[in-house]
């Protein structure tokens, strides 16, 4: 029961996170990317590394699902959630800075 409650909380958090990320349209994400590329190349590189790391973790997660490796899958889900939260914080900070 306790684990079920924890999973529900994690899923809600994941759902809320995806909704917040959904607030950024593809056009706005592109503008943010171009803004960073022009104004702050170091932060742009960090932004691109974060995206690459998320893609890598997501592909590893799918591989674990196929292999039915539950232990690593849970660890990856947690890592992905943390990375996406950090990515969202970065997007929001850049949005505020741009005005």
C-alpha positions as CSV (number, residue, x, y, z in Angstrom):
1,X,0.0,0.0,0.0
2,X,2.8,2.4,0.9
3,X,4.6,1.8,-2.4
4,X,1.3,2.3,-4.2
5,X,0.8,5.7,-2.5
6,X,4.4,6.7,-3.4
7,X,3.9,5.6,-7.0
8,X,0.7,7.6,-7.2
9,X,2.5,10.7,-5.9
10,X,5.3,10.2,-8.4
11,X,2.8,9.8,-11.3
12,X,1.0,12.9,-10.3
13,X,4.2,14.8,-10.1
14,X,5.2,13.4,-13.5
15,X,1.8,14.4,-14.9
16,X,2.0,17.9,-13.5
17,X,5.6,18.2,-14.9
18,X,4.4,17.2,-18.4
19,X,1.6,19.7,-18.2
20,X,4.1,22.5,-17.2
21,X,6.4,21.5,-20.0
22,X,3.4,21.5,-22.4
23,X,2.9,25.2,-21.6
24,X,5.9,25.9,-23.8
25,X,5.0,25.7,-27.5
26,X,7.5,24.3,-30.0
27,X,7.9,27.9,-31.4
28,X,8.6,29.3,-27.9
29,X,11.2,26.5,-27.3
30,X,12.8,27.3,-30.6
31,X,12.9,31.0,-29.7
32,X,14.5,30.2,-26.3
33,X,17.1,28.0,-28.0
34,X,18.0,30.7,-30.5
35,X,18.0,33.4,-27.7
36,X,20.5,31.2,-25.7
37,X,22.6,30.5,-28.7
38,X,23.0,34.3,-29.4
39,X,23.1,35.7,-25.8
40,X,24.6,33.0,-23.6
41,X,26.6,30.2,-25.5
42,X,27.7,28.5,-22.2
43,X,24.1,28.2,-21.0
44,X,23.1,27.1,-24.5
45,X,25.6,24.2,-24.3
46,X,24.3,23.2,-20.9
47,X,20.7,23.3,-22.3
48,X,21.7,21.1,-25.2
49,X,23.6,18.7,-22.9
50,X,20.5,18.4,-20.8
51,X,18.3,17.6,-23.8
52,X,20.8,15.0,-25.0
53,X,21.0,13.4,-21.5
54,X,17.2,13.2,-21.4
55,X,17.1,11.5,-24.8
56,X,19.8,9.0,-23.7
57,X,17.9,8.2,-20.4
58,X,14.6,7.8,-22.2
59,X,16.1,5.4,-24.7
60,X,17.7,3.4,-21.9
61,X,14.3,3.4,-20.1
62,X,12.7,1.9,-23.1
63,X,15.4,-0.7,-23.3
64,X,14.8,-1.6,-19.7
65,X,11.0,-1.9,-20.3
66,X,11.7,-4.4,-23.2
67,X,14.1,-6.4,-21.0
68,X,11.6,-6.1,-18.1
69,X,14.3,-4.8,-15.7
70,X,12.1,-3.3,-13.0
71,X,14.8,-2.2,-10.6
72,X,16.8,-0.2,-13.2
73,X,13.5,1.1,-14.7
74,X,12.4,2.6,-11.4
75,X,15.9,4.2,-11.0
76,X,15.7,5.6,-14.5
77,X,12.2,7.0,-14.0
78,X,13.4,8.9,-11.0
79,X,16.5,10.2,-12.8
80,X,14.3,11.3,-15.8
81,X,11.8,13.0,-13.5
82,X,14.6,15.0,-11.8
83,X,16.3,16.0,-15.0
84,X,12.9,17.1,-16.5
85,X,12.3,19.2,-13.4
86,X,15.7,20.8,-13.7
87,X,15.0,21.4,-17.5
88,X,11.7,23.0,-16.7
89,X,13.3,25.3,-14.1
90,X,15.8,26.4,-16.7
91,X,13.1,27.1,-19.3
92,X,11.1,29.1,-16.8
93,X,14.1,31.1,-15.7
94,X,15.0,31.9,-19.3
95,X,11.4,32.9,-20.1
96,X,11.4,35.3,-17.1
97,X,14.8,36.7,-18.2
98,X,13.6,37.3,-21.7
99,X,10.5,39.0,-20.4
